Amino acid sequence: MTVSSCRIFHYRLPLVAPLPLASGVIHEREGLLMGLESDSGAWGWGDAAPLPGFSREGIDEAAAEAVAWAGRLRRARFEPRGDGPVSWPEWESAAASPSVRFGLETALWSLARRTEDGTAAELACFEGSVPVNGLLAGSREQVLADARRLRDGGCRAVKLKVGSRAVAEEVELTRAVRDVLGDGVGLRLDANRSWSLEQAVAFGRGMGGAGVEYLEEPLHDPARLQELFDATGVPVALDESLLELRPEELEGRREVGAVVLKPTLLGGLARARQWAATASALNIRPVVSSCFESGVGLLALAAFAWDSTGNAVPAGLDTYRWLGADVVEPRLSFRPGAIEWSDAAARAHRIDRSRLTEIRHD
C-alpha cells in the first residue's frame, strides 16, 4: 500500500452545553482531520483532537506537527498487519505527540482496512455492537432523569461524575442513582482527583452497600490509592495516572480494578493496545474511553474497543451526545447503551467537507 496524498483539515464543532474541564469551560470542540489517500484511490481518516487541560499539546502545535508528518507520509509504502495499522520502521520509532499519533495511526489503520477489504466507505468499518456506559453529570434532577432514560434504553453500565458536591451529598446521590438503576446496571464513579484521602474514605464508607464497579481517580494524591482501598475495599480505576506509569507497573496493584484507555492522551492505538493486553492478563478491566472527539475519532475508538474486548466491557463513548454538530454526514445515530456498526452503516455516511478548513502545505 502506497500513500499518494495526505491532507490536513481543521474543524470546530459547537457543544450542546458548556463543558467544564480542568483548564476552564469550553463551548466548542476543536480538532484536526487527517485524510490519507492510497494509490488505489481508497481513503482513510483519523481525528487528532487535543483535549484542553489534559493534552500536553495544543491545537496549533498539533497542526504544525500533522503538517510535518504529511510531507513524510506522501509516497510512503506500508504493509498492513493483523494486530495493528501498518508496519513502517520510521513510524515505529518516531516521537509524536499523543493526539497526532492517534490521528495518524487511525488514519493509516482505516486506510489499510479499506485497501484490504476493497470497501469504498470513508469511515471506520467493523461489524458489531459495542456496549457503552452512559455518562451522568449535572444537577441531581438531571442525573436521576438521565439514569432512568439510560436504564430504560438498555444501558449495561453508567458512569456518574462525583466530587463537586459535599461528600454527604455525593453519598446520597450515589445511593439514589443505584436505586434508580437497580441491580442489573453497572455503576461506575469518576471523581477526577477531587478528594483528599480522608474525604474519599468518608465517601467509600458512607456509600456502603451501594455497589460500584470502581471509583475512578478519586485522590489529589494518587500515591495513596492503596490506602483508600485498604480502608474501604472499593476498587479504583486509573485514568490520568496511566500517563505516569508503564503497563508492566500494573502488576501487584491489587487496588486497581480498571484502567481507562484514552488513546488521544496515551498516544495512539498501539500503546493503548499494550495497556489493554497487560490489564486483561492481570484480570484488570480495560475500558476504552473518548476525549470528546468527532464522529471520526469516536468510530475509531469503537472499532478499537470491539477488537480489544468485543461486547464484554462497556466503553466510555457517550461523549458524542455533547456535540451539537459533526464532521460526519448524516450525523451518527446510536441507541442508548450501544454503538451498532457495520460496513453497510459506514457506506451510508461520509465526511462533510463543508465543515472543514484545509491546512495547505507543500
N, C-alpha and C positions, 0 to 999 in steps of 0.2 A: 504494500500500500504506500503510495506517494502522496504527500500533501501538496496540492497545486496552488492553494492560496490560504491565507489566514487573515480574517477581518475582525476588527475590534469595534464594538459598539457600546455606547453609554446609554443607560436608561435611568429614569426617575419614575417611581410608581407611588401614587398617593396611598396613605393608610386610611382605613375606615375610622380610626380613632387615634389620638396621640399615644405614642408608645414610650413609656418611661424606661430608660436604660441607665447603666452606670454613669455614662457621660452626660446625661440630660435627656430631655424629651425630644423625640423625632416625630415628624409629621409625614415623611415620605421615605421610601426605601430606594437607595441609590446603588447601582452596581454596573457591571460590565458583562456583556455577552461576547463570547469568543466563538466565531464561526470558522470551521475548518472545512475546506473542500478537497476531496481526493481527485486523483487523475481520472477516476471513473465517473465523476460528477456527483458523488454522494456527499452529503453534508453532515457534520457533527457539531453540536452546540454545547457550550459549557458556560457556567454562570460564576463569575467572581464578584462577590458582594461583601467586602469587609464590613463587619458589624461595629459601629461606633462604640467605643468604651470597652470592647472586648478584643478586636483585632489589633495587632501591633502596627499594621499598615493602614493608611487612609486611602480614599478612593483615588487621589491624584498619584500617589506612589504606585498603587496597583495598576493604574492606567499606563504609566510610564514603563513599568515592568512588562505588562502584557504586550505593549508595542515592541519592546526589545525582543521578546520571545517570538513575535510574529515573523520577524526577519529571519530568525534562526530556524523556524519551522518550515518555511517555504522551500519546497523541493526535497524535504527530508523524507527518508524511507523508514517505514515501521513494519514490524512483524507482530500481528496480533498473537495473544497468548491466552490460554484458558483462564488463568487466575488473575488477570489484570488487563489494563487497557492496551498497552503496547510494550514492545521491547526496543529500547533505544538507549545505548550507553550514556550519551550526553544528558538525557533526561534523568536517568537514574542517579547521577552524581551531581546534578545541578542544585544550586541553592536558589530557592524561590519562596516568596512569601506565601503563607498558608492559603489565603483566598485565591491567589493567582494559580498556585499549584492545583487546587481543587478545580478551578475553572478549566485550565488547560487539560488536566488529566481526564475530566469527564467529557470534554470535547473529543479528545483522542479515543477514549473508550467508546463513546457513542458512534464515532466515525468508523472505528474498527468493526463494531457490531453490524452497522449498516452495510459495510463493504462485504462482510462475511454472509449476511443474510440476504443481500440484494434488495433490501426494502427501500422505498422512496420516502418513508416517513422522516420528518425533521426532528422529532422528539424521541426521548428515551423509550426503548422498546423492551418490555418484559411481559410475561404472561402470568398474572397472579393477583391476589388480593392481599395487600399489606395492612394489618391492623394498626390503627393509630390511636394513641392516647389523647383524649380531648383535653384542652387547656382551660383551666378555671382561674379567672382573675377578675378583680373589680370589687364592687360593693357586695355586701352579704346577700342582698336580694338577687343581684345579677349572678353571683356564684351559684346559689341554690337553684335558680331558674335554669342556668346552663347545665347543672348537674342532672336535673330532671330530663332535659332535652337529650343530653348525651346518653343517659341510661335508656330512655325510650327508643333512641336511634340504634341501639345495639352496641354501644362502645364497650370494649372489654376492659379498658383502663382509662383513668383520668389523672391529670396532674394538677394539683392545687398549689397556687403560689401562696406562701406564708412568709411571715417575718415583718410585715409592715404594720401590724396591729400589736397591741399589748399581748403578752403571752397568754393570759387567761382568755382573751377574745379569740386568739388563734386556736386554742384548745376547743372552745365551744363551737367554732365554725367547722373545724375538722370533724368533730363528732356529728354535727348536723349534716355535713356532706356525706359522711358514712351512712347515716340513717336514710338519706335520700337514695343513695346508690344501692343499698342492700349488700348482701354478701357476694353477689355474682359479678361485681365490677371491681377491678383492682384500683387501689388508691395510692398515688404517688404524691409526695410533697417536695416542694422546692423552696428553700429559704434564701438562696443567693447570698450566703455568708453573712446573714443579718444578725446573728446572735452571738453572745458570749457563751462560754461553756455552761455557766450557771443558768442562763435563760433557756438554752437548748435542753438541759437536763430537766428543768421545770416543765417544759413543753412535753418532752417524751414521757415523763412520769404522769403528767396530767391527762394526756390522751389515753393512757392505759390500754384498754381493750379495743380502741378504735380500729386497729389492724391496718397498717400501711405496708406497702411493699418496700419502700425505702424513703429516707429523708435526704434530699439532695443538697450538698454543700451548705450545711447549717451554720458553720462556725466562722467567725472572723479569723480565727487561728486554726487552720486545717490540721496542724500538727497534733491537735488534741482530740481528733475524731475517735481514736481508740478509747479514750477516757469516756467519751459520750456513750459509746456502745456498751462499755462495761457497766455504766450507771443505769442505762435504760433498756438495753437489749434491742434497740431499734437499728436495723442495718442502714448504712449510709450509701449514697451514690456520689461518685466523683465526676465532676464536670470540669471547672476551671483548673482543678488540681492536676488534671492529666497533662496540662501544659508544662508542669514542673516535674513530671515523672517519666520513666521509661516503662514499656509494657511489662518487662520482667519484674519490676518492683511491686507488682500486684501480689506476688506470691507471699503468703504469710499474713496478708492483710485481712484478718477474719472479720473486721468491722465492715468491709466493703461488700455490699450486696449487688451493686450495679455500677457500670461505667456508662456515661452519657457521651456518645461519639458524635462530634460535630466536625465533619471533615473541613468545613470552611475555616475553623480555628486550628484543627490538628495538623492540617497540611495535606489534604487530599485523601483519595480513596485507599491508596496502597498503605499509608500509615494508619488510617482508621481500620483497615482490614487486619493489620498486625495486632492492634488493640482488641478487636473482636475475637480473633483466634485465641489470644492469650487468655482473655477473660473467660471464654467458653471452656477452655481446658481446666480452669480453676473453679468452675461452677459459679462464676460471677456473670450476671446477666448483662449482655451488651445491648444498649438501647441507642439506635441511630436517631439523631435529632437534627433539627434545622436551625438556621440563624435568620429566619425571615427572608430567605432567598425568593427569587421569582419562580414562576412555574417551571422554568427550565431546570433550575437547581433542585427544586422540590422533587421533580420526577427522577432526576439522577439519584437523589437520596433514597427515594422509594425503591428504585432498582437495586441499589446497594443493600438496602435492608432486606429485600427479597432474596438476593443472592447470599446474604450473610445468615439470616435466621428464618427465612420463609415467613410463615404466619404464626411463628411461635412467640415472638416478642413484639407487643405493640410499640410502634415507633413514635417519636416526638415530632410529628409533622403536621400538627393542627394549626401552624402559623399562617397557612395560606389564606385563611379567612380574614386576616388582618389587612390583606392587600385590597385596595379599592379598585385597582386595575392590574393588568398583567401584560407581559410581552407575548403571551400565548393567546392565539385566536382560534376558535372561541375560548372563553375562559374555562378552565378546568372545573369539572363538576364531580364531587365525591360525596358519597353518602356518609352520614356521621359514623365515625369509628373505623373507617377503612378507605384506602385508596385502591380502587379496582382498575387495572390497566391491561391493555392487550395491544397487539400490533394493529388491530382494527381501530382502537381508540387513538393510537398515535397517528394513524393516517388521516384521521378526521380533524386534526389540529395542525396549526402552522405557526411560525414565528411572525408576529405582527411588526413588520419593519417600520411602520409609521410611528411607532413608539421609540424607535432607536435613532440615535445620532452617531454616525460613523466617525471614528477617530482615524483620520488619514495618516498613513505612514508610507515610507518608501518600500 
